[in-house]
Amino acid sequence: MTIQSDKHPFYQRLCLNLITVTLFGTLLYIGQDILLPLFFSMLLAALLLPVVNFLKRKKLGHTLAITLSLTVSLVLIFGIFYFLTTQVLNFLDDFEMIKKKITELALGMKQWVSKNFHVGIRKQNEYLQDTAKEITTSGPKLVSQTFLSLTELGSYLLFIPIYTFLLLYYKTLIRKFLIELFKNGSEEKVISVVHNCQAVAQYYVTGLLIEMTIVFGLNAAGFLILGIKYAIFLALISALLNLIPYVGMLIANLFCILITLISSPDMSDIFWVAAILSGVQLIDNNVLLPWIVGSKVRINALVTILGILIGGALCGVQGMFLAIPGVAVLKVISDHVDSLKPWGIVMGDNEKSKKEGGRLIK
């Protein structure tokens, strides 16, 4: 586990690190259908571990404690999905009205373009028709991609509960395996790394759930007070997209403003929706995130954004969500491996991280 830096020149260590990162990224890209459900299961297992330990202290058997905690968590997750589905269906009930409103807005936009850029409405319609033909041509591909997405969702629903159960059931065995794998005088360091990685995953998921609930409550309260249509739906979408740092909230803002523009007869509602979203975002960035998540997962903004972009490029939306806990785990490992400590420093967010001697968890 411990690599002596004086035995390996700088350029050799750097090349080995870059080769390792490249191989891991390639493996993740090729095997994401297998690895991503496993990574999500690791997060869920870390979240449920305290519950399992609590139930075992109440004299429940190991298997029963895991089954009960996993069942309750799955019921809650499916409840959230059911609630989201009902809100989407309520939104789609007004599809004809929304379609009419979009047509009116599109006509106004065409007239504005014609007036300011001297491009006739007929020319704009021809361009839109050509674009529609291209979309029609690529229709089978889009259907195929949708089918693959549904298949992927089915595999997640099937494998995540199985992986989570097995990870919790064989937790002691996996821990012994890691200790034996690095049995060269680094056993204590391996135990510390495993403990810190588990703690990071647990604090991160718990913090995100608390943060998502508060963001949903604040947005929903603001939208309901203003009388915004689809208030609960928009608040829920904003809270879910907020799980993706930086990028998610930007998409949520644009989506909520667009829906309000389409559905609201009062244009001032757009300003108030933007004001509520901005206010909640300020509270989230300056109070909730540092207090709930940031105190335990100390990753600077530059590395966070790069991690999200790389995760999205490799694995899509799932990779963007897994980016921060993944980078946090990499930081824990880097802080405990001598040759990787410079990487741990560059991933940290303040001078305090350097003075803690690699201790990420207080």
Secondary structure by P-SEA (a helix, b strand, c coil): cccccccccaaaaaaaaaaaaaaaaaaaaaaccccaaaaaaaaaaaaaaaaaaaaaaacccaaaaaaaaaaaaaaaaaaaaaaaaaaaaaaacaaaaaaaaaaaaaaaaaaaaaaaccccaaaaaaaaaaaaaaaaaaaaaaaaaaaaaaaaaaaaaccaaaaaaaaaaaaaaaaaaaaaaacccaaaaaaaaaaaaaaaaaaaaaaaaaaaaaaaaaaaaaaaaacccaaaaaaaaaaaaacccaaaaaaaaaaaaaaaaacccccaaaaaaaaaaaaaaaaaacccccccccccccccaaaaaaaaaaaaacccaaaaaaaaaaaaaaaaaaaacccaaaaaaaaccccccccccccccc
